[in-house]
Amino acid sequence: MSTYSPLQAISFYVPHMYWKYFEGTRLSFCTRKSKEPELDDKARDMRILRMMQCFIRYKDRSTCYSINYAFSELCNLFNTTLNVYVLDTLNIGLMALWARGSLTMESV
C-alpha cells in the first residue's frame, strides 16, 4: 500500500500538468486584473473590451483548446475510476461490499 501512494499521486498529477502545459496561462492572461470588483464604469468597460479582444484573438483556436480540455478531464475520470478499483483490490474487496450494503461495522 505504501508504494502505491506515490504512484497514485503521480497519476493524479500528470493530467493536471498536461492541462497546465497546454493551457499556457491563456485564461489568466485574458482575465488579468479582473480579480477585484471595479466601481468605475470606464475601467470596467476597458476590462470587458480586453476580454473580448482576447476572445476574438483566440476564437479560431478554441476547438483545439476544448478538445484538449475534454481529453484531460477524461484522463482524470479514467484515472479516478482505475484508482478506485485498484484500492478496492488492495483492500480485499471491502469497498465493493460496503457499496452493496452487505458490509457493516458488526461484520468487520
Secondary structure, 3 states (H helix, E strand, C coil): CCCHHHHHHHHHHHHHHHHHHHHCCHHHHHCCCCCCCCCCHHHHHHHHHHHHHHHHHHHHHHHHHHHHHHHHHHHHHHHHHHHHHHHHHHCCCHHHHHHHCCCCCCCC
